[in-house]
Amino acid sequence: FTRCITSQLIKWFSNFREFYYIQMEKFARNALMEGVVDVRDLTVDRESELFRALNIHYNKANNYQVRRNSEL
C-alpha cells in the first residue's frame, strides 16, 4: 500500500469503529431503560433497530444479503 491508501484505510476503519460502538451503546442503553438485566435476554434479529441502523450504514447498496435464519 502507498502512504495515501494506508491513511485512507486507517481513517475508514476509525470511522467504522466509532459508528459501530455508538450504535452498540445506544442499543445497550435502550435495553437498560426497558429493564433488561441479563445479557442473555438481548437478541438482535433482522427486525431490530440495531440491525437496521448497521445495515443501512454499512450496506447501503444491499450488496450483502444476510441469511434469514442466521444468528446475529
N, C-alpha and C positions, 0 to 999 in steps of 0.2 A: 504494500500500500504506500501511496505517497503521503506526505505530511498533511496535505489538504484533505484527502479522503479519510485519513485516520482521525483528524479533528472533527470532521463531519459525523463519523461513526460515534465518537465519544459524545458529541452533543446530542445525537439522536437517541443513544442509549440512556443518557441522563434524563432527557425529556420523557422517554418511555417509562423509566423507573419512577419518576416523580408523579406522572399521571396515574400509574398503576397503584402506587401507595396512597395517593389521595383518595382514589375510589375505594380501596380496601378500608381505609379509616372511616369513610362515610358509611360503608356497609356495617362495620363493627359498631359505630355509634348508634345507627338506627336499630340494630339488633338489641343493644343495651336499653334503648328507650322503649322497645317493645317488650322488655322483660326477660330476654334470653339470658340465662346464667350459665348454661353448659354449652361448650363449643360443639358438642355432638348434635345439638339441636339446630345448628346452622346448616342450611343447604343452599346450593346455588344451582338453579336449573335454567333452561332456556327462557323461561318467563320472568326471571328475576331482574330487578333493576340493575344489579351489578353486571350481569351477563350482557344486558342491553347496552349499558354505557361502555363497557370494554369492547364489545363487538363493533359498535358504531365508530368508536375512536380508532381501533386498530385494523378493522376490516371494512373500511368504507365502501370498497367496490365489491364486497362479498366474494372475494376470490377464494376464500377458505370456508368450507362448509363444515359445521360441527355435526357429528352424527347425532341422531335423535336420542339414542339410548346411551350415549357416552356420559360417564360420570365426570362432573367438572371439578 
